[in-house]
């Protein structure tokens, strides 16, 4: 765990290093002193606020990064304001199979950008369920309605209707982490929201490859 320090009106404060992205130009920023204009601890919320200045001349804007105190660790990054408004665009194959997956996933992205860390994971989990059920229904049209039924649990759908081994294994693990985001206690304590997103993205890529393979083998008989 790497840390750096900033000076505030209450002395030097330890911050766990994180990847800084300017919310205006969406470009990475260096952990350099000259990019931090001011550091302030809000008395009411006890949050640490750092005012950053983007060093890129084509941007040249400022934003505030908000940090929350964690005992024995220091200040952890929470969110930036104004919030980053980055929409994730998915390939045509994914959009055609499950347009609702894209919509739900991007709503989860927005909630994460707003610092709503306790609810964005549930959104990612829901997006995974739509993706898997829509893909499974496409691959198994004779039982599509059964797959999409409310009582059809995600884990059961993955086990029973996903034949592609890589998709099954990544989706299964994404579902495990997604369930952690909805439960009171976590099972996978060494994994977090970034691991969930990584597994969803892996699942998306494997599904895309499978769909592209089907399309080209069908077109070029």
C-alpha positions in Angstrom: 0.0 0.0 0.0 1.5 3.3 -1.1 0.8 6.5 0.6 1.5 10.2 0.2 1.1 13.2 2.5 -0.6 16.6 2.3 -0.5 19.6 4.6 -3.7 20.8 6.0 -4.8 23.3 8.7 -4.6 20.3 11.1 -1.1 19.2 10.1 0.2 16.6 7.7 -2.3 13.9 6.6 -1.7 10.5 5.2 -3.5 9.5 2.0 -3.6 6.0 0.5 -2.4 6.6 -3.1 -5.0 6.2 -5.8 -5.3 6.7 -9.6 -6.2 10.3 -10.3 -8.3 11.1 -13.3 -9.5 14.6 -14.2 -13.3 14.5 -14.3 -13.3 17.2 -17.0 -10.9 15.9 -19.6 -10.9 12.3 -18.3 -7.1 12.1 -18.6 -4.8 10.7 -15.8 -3.1 13.1 -13.5 0.3 12.7 -11.7 0.6 12.6 -8.0 2.6 15.9 -8.1 2.4 18.6 -5.5 1.8 21.3 -8.1 -1.5 19.6 -9.1 -2.9 20.1 -5.5 -4.0 23.7 -5.0 -5.3 23.3 -1.5 -6.1 20.7 1.2 -8.9 21.1 3.7 -10.6 19.0 6.4 -14.3 19.8 6.7 -15.1 20.0 10.4 -18.7 18.8 10.1 -18.1 15.7 7.9 -14.4 15.2 8.8 -13.8 14.5 5.1 -10.5 15.6 3.6 -11.0 17.7 0.5 -8.2 18.2 -2.0 -8.5 20.8 -4.8 -6.7 19.6 -7.8 -5.6 21.5 -10.9 -5.3 19.7 -14.2 -1.9 20.4 -15.6 -3.0 19.8 -19.2 -3.1 23.2 -21.0 -6.1 22.1 -23.1 -8.1 21.4 -19.9 -6.7 23.7 -17.2 -9.7 23.1 -14.9 -10.0 22.3 -11.2 -11.9 19.7 -9.3 -12.3 18.5 -5.7 -11.3 15.0 -4.6 -13.1 13.8 -1.4 -11.4 11.4 1.0 -12.9 9.4 4.0 -10.9 8.6 7.1 -10.2 4.9 7.8 -8.6 4.0 11.2 -5.0 2.6 11.0 -4.9 3.3 7.3 -5.4 7.0 6.7 -7.6 8.8 4.2 -9.1 6.7 1.4 -10.4 8.2 -1.8 -14.2 8.4 -2.1 -15.2 10.4 -5.1 -14.6 13.6 -7.1 -16.8 16.5 -7.7 -18.0 17.3 -10.3 -18.6 13.7 -10.8 -17.0 11.9 -13.8 -19.7 11.2 -16.4 -18.2 8.4 -18.3 -20.5 6.1 -20.3 -19.3 2.6 -21.1 -20.0 1.7 -24.7 -20.5 -2.0 -25.5 -20.0 -3.7 -28.9 -22.8 -4.3 -31.3 -23.0 -8.0 -30.5 -23.7 -7.3 -26.8 -26.2 -4.5 -27.5 -28.1 -6.8 -29.9 -28.3 -9.6 -27.3 -29.0 -7.4 -24.2 -29.6 -3.7 -24.5 -30.8 -3.5 -21.0 -27.5 -4.9 -19.7 -25.8 -1.8 -21.1 -28.4 0.6 -19.6 -28.2 -1.0 -16.1 -24.4 -1.2 -16.2 -24.1 2.4 -17.0 -26.5 3.4 -14.2 -24.2 1.5 -11.9 -21.2 3.4 -13.3 -22.9 6.7 -12.7 -23.8 5.8 -9.1 -20.1 4.8 -8.5 -18.9 8.1 -10.0 -21.2 9.9 -7.5 -19.6 8.0 -4.6 -22.6 5.8 -3.9 -20.4 2.9 -3.1 -23.0 0.9 -1.2 -25.5 0.7 -4.1 -23.4 0.6 -7.3 -22.4 -3.0 -6.6 -26.0 -4.1 -6.6 -26.4 -2.3 -10.0 -23.5 -4.2 -11.5 -24.9 -7.4 -10.1 -28.3 -6.7 -11.8 -26.6 -5.9 -15.1 -24.8 -9.3 -15.0 -28.1 -11.1 -14.5 -29.7 -9.4 -17.5 -26.7 -10.1 -19.6 -26.5 -13.8 -18.7 -30.2 -14.5 -18.9 -30.5 -12.7 -22.3 -27.5 -14.6 -23.6 -28.7 -17.9 -22.3 -32.2 -17.3 -23.8 -30.6 -16.5 -27.1 -28.6 -19.8 -27.0 -31.5 -21.8 -25.8 -34.6 -20.3 -27.5 -36.9 -23.3 -26.7 -36.6 -22.5 -23.0 -36.2 -18.7 -23.2 -39.2 -17.9 -21.2 -38.2 -20.3 -18.4 -34.7 -18.7 -18.3 -36.1 -15.2 -18.0 -38.6 -16.1 -15.3 -38.3 -14.4 -11.9 -37.8 -17.7 -10.1 -34.9 -18.7 -12.3 -31.9 -17.9 -10.1 -28.8 -16.5 -11.8 -26.5 -19.3 -10.5 -28.9 -21.9 -11.8 -29.1 -20.3 -15.2 -25.3 -20.2 -15.4 -24.9 -23.8 -14.4 -27.8 -25.2 -16.5 -27.8 -23.1 -19.7 -24.3 -21.8 -20.2 -22.2 -24.3 -22.1 -19.2 -22.2 -23.0 -16.7 -23.0 -20.3 -14.9 -19.7 -20.1 -18.2 -17.8 -19.9 -19.6 -20.1 -17.3 -16.5 -19.8 -15.1 -16.2 -16.0 -15.3 -19.9 -15.4 -14.9 -20.1 -17.7 -11.9 -17.4 -15.8 -10.1 -18.9 -12.4 -11.1 -22.2 -13.7 -9.6 -20.4 -14.6 -6.3 -18.9 -11.1 -6.0 -22.2 -9.6 -7.0 -24.0 -11.5 -4.3 -21.5 -10.0 -1.8 -22.6 -6.6 -2.8 -26.2 -7.4 -1.7 -25.5 -9.3 1.6 -24.8 -8.0 5.1 -21.5 -9.8 5.3 -19.0 -10.5 2.6 -17.7 -13.9 1.7 -14.9 -12.7 -0.6 -13.2 -10.2 1.7 -10.1 -9.9 -0.4 -12.1 -8.9 -3.5 -13.9 -5.6 -4.2 -16.0 -3.7 -6.7 -13.1 -3.5 -9.1 -12.8 -7.3 -9.2 -16.6 -7.6 -9.9 -16.3 -5.2 -12.8 -13.3 -7.0 -14.1 -15.1 -10.3 -14.1 -18.2 -8.8 -15.8 -15.9 -7.3 -18.5 -14.3 -10.7 -18.9 -17.7 -12.3 -19.3 -18.7 -9.7 -21.8 -15.6 -10.3 -23.9 -16.1 -14.1 -24.0 -19.8 -13.6 -25.0 -18.7 -11.2 -27.7 -16.2 -13.7 -29.1 -18.7 -16.5 -29.0 -21.3 -14.4 -30.8 -18.8 -13.2 -33.4 -17.7 -16.8 -34.0 -21.4 -17.8 -34.6 -22.0 -14.9 -37.0 -18.9 -15.6 -39.2 -19.4 -19.3 -39.3 -23.0 -18.8 -40.3 -22.2 -16.2 -43.0 -19.2 -18.2 -44.5 -20.5 -21.7 -45.0 
